[in-house]
Amino acid sequence: MKKNGKKKLAAVLACLLAALFIVQVPVQAASSVSCSKLYDAVKGKCNKGAEKVSKKSKCTFLSYSYRKSVEDFYYATDSSQVYCVCIVKAGSTSDAKDIKKEFDSIKKEKKSDSYLKKDEKKLVKDARCGRSGSYVWYICLGSKSDNKKAEKALKKAL
């Protein structure tokens, strides 16, 4: 009887471990979305603004102190840095919170820049900053409704 009890216990533990593994796999897959794929979702909602930006190899949107906590990013902007998309995957949730604060302060600074024209200031005012888990974004691709649509598409792609 003791052998059967041990076999049953081992079988139950094996089933539990298998169930935990099965439940865990989709969670890991969902958290590994590349920032360029997220940009593709955004681009589909804001074609006009997305046509004005081009991908940059360095994330100059963030100060150097924040760049070291970035795992992945997609950064595209126009020559005047008004139309802009910056999607960042931070190394941790706490890093993402700090980067979100940085994005908020960048948006605030850009709204008061004297070199921007009146219509450009409106675009910056309508920009969207957000965070979900370890992902952070700044989207300024057009009107307020365009930016909201792009943000919604990004959230859906996460």
BELPE-V369576 format. One record per residue. N is the residue number from 0. RES is the residue in one small letter. PSI is psi in whole degrees, 0 to 359 (NA if undefined). OMEGA is omega in whole degrees, -180 to 180 (* if undefined). D_FIRST is the distance of its C-alpha to the first C-alpha in Angstrom with 2 decimals. Layout:
N	RES	PSI	OMEGA	D_FIRST
N	RES	PSI	OMEGA	D_FIRST
This chain:
0	m	324	-179	0.00
1	k	324	180	3.78
2	k	318	178	5.41
3	n	320	179	5.21
4	g	318	179	6.24
5	k	322	179	8.71
6	k	319	179	9.91
7	k	317	179	10.58
8	l	316	179	12.31
9	a	320	179	14.23
10	a	318	179	15.29
11	v	315	179	16.52
12	l	320	178	18.38
13	a	319	178	19.87
14	c	319	178	21.11
15	l	315	179	22.62
16	l	318	178	24.37
17	a	318	179	25.67
18	a	318	178	26.95
19	l	319	179	28.67
20	f	317	-179	30.26
21	i	319	-180	31.53
22	v	324	-176	33.01
23	q	327	-175	34.61
24	v	312	180	36.41
25	p	327	179	39.00
26	v	317	179	39.86
27	q	320	-180	40.66
28	a	321	-178	42.72
29	a	331	-176	44.71
30	s	3	-177	45.72
31	s	35	178	47.15
32	v	130	180	50.20
33	s	151	-179	53.21
34	c	330	178	56.32
35	s	326	176	58.45
36	k	324	176	56.36
37	l	322	177	56.83
38	y	321	178	60.54
39	d	322	178	60.60
40	a	320	179	59.30
41	v	315	-177	62.05
42	k	324	180	64.70
43	g	337	-179	64.09
44	k	343	-178	65.13
45	c	66	-177	68.17
46	n	318	-178	69.96
47	k	310	180	73.35
48	g	323	-179	72.15
49	a	332	178	69.76
50	e	337	-176	72.72
51	k	348	-176	74.48
52	v	155	174	71.82
53	s	149	-175	70.73
54	k	141	178	67.69
55	k	148	-177	68.18
56	s	339	179	66.39
57	k	143	180	66.34
58	c	74	-178	65.20
59	t	354	178	68.44
60	f	329	-180	67.75
61	l	147	174	65.57
62	s	160	-175	66.87
63	y	322	-177	65.64
64	s	332	179	63.47
65	y	335	-176	61.32
66	r	329	-178	61.21
67	k	344	178	58.84
68	s	12	-178	56.10
69	v	127	176	56.38
70	e	318	-177	53.75
71	d	152	177	55.57
72	f	160	169	58.79
73	y	123	-178	61.25
74	y	123	177	64.79
75	a	139	-179	67.74
76	t	167	174	71.13
77	d	180	-176	74.76
78	s	329	-180	77.64
79	s	357	-179	78.42
80	q	31	174	74.76
81	v	302	174	75.08
82	y	124	-172	72.94
83	c	142	171	69.65
84	v	127	175	65.91
85	c	117	179	63.59
86	i	126	-175	59.82
87	v	137	169	57.74
88	k	113	-178	54.06
89	a	163	180	53.67
90	g	335	180	51.14
91	s	169	179	49.67
92	t	322	179	50.16
93	s	322	174	52.29
94	d	320	180	54.48
95	a	320	178	54.85
96	k	319	179	56.06
97	d	318	179	58.65
98	i	323	177	59.80
99	k	317	177	60.16
100	k	320	178	62.45
101	e	316	178	64.41
102	f	318	179	64.81
103	d	318	-180	66.03
104	s	325	176	68.60
105	i	316	179	69.73
106	k	316	-180	70.29
107	k	318	179	72.26
108	e	318	-178	74.39
109	k	325	-179	75.07
110	k	333	-177	76.31
111	s	8	179	79.07
112	d	131	-177	80.06
113	s	338	-178	83.83
114	y	348	-180	83.85
115	l	143	175	82.01
116	k	167	-177	84.08
117	k	315	-180	83.71
118	d	329	177	81.69
119	e	323	177	79.42
120	k	323	178	78.77
121	k	317	177	77.76
122	l	314	-179	75.27
123	v	322	178	73.75
124	k	325	-178	73.69
125	d	2	180	71.65
126	a	156	-179	69.14
127	r	129	172	65.44
128	c	140	179	63.18
129	g	171	179	59.49
130	r	142	173	56.03
131	s	111	-177	52.52
132	g	238	-180	49.74
133	s	7	178	51.03
134	y	138	179	53.73
135	v	145	-179	57.30
136	w	155	172	60.35
137	y	121	-178	64.09
138	i	122	175	65.69
139	c	87	-176	69.45
140	l	10	180	70.35
141	g	219	-177	72.75
142	s	170	179	73.09
143	k	317	-179	70.77
144	s	323	176	69.30
145	d	316	-180	68.79
146	n	322	177	66.97
147	k	318	178	64.76
148	k	318	180	63.91
149	a	318	178	63.10
150	e	319	179	60.89
151	k	319	178	59.06
152	a	321	178	58.50
153	l	315	179	57.21
154	k	322	179	54.73
155	k	322	-180	53.56
156	a	339	177	53.09
157	l	NA	*	50.86
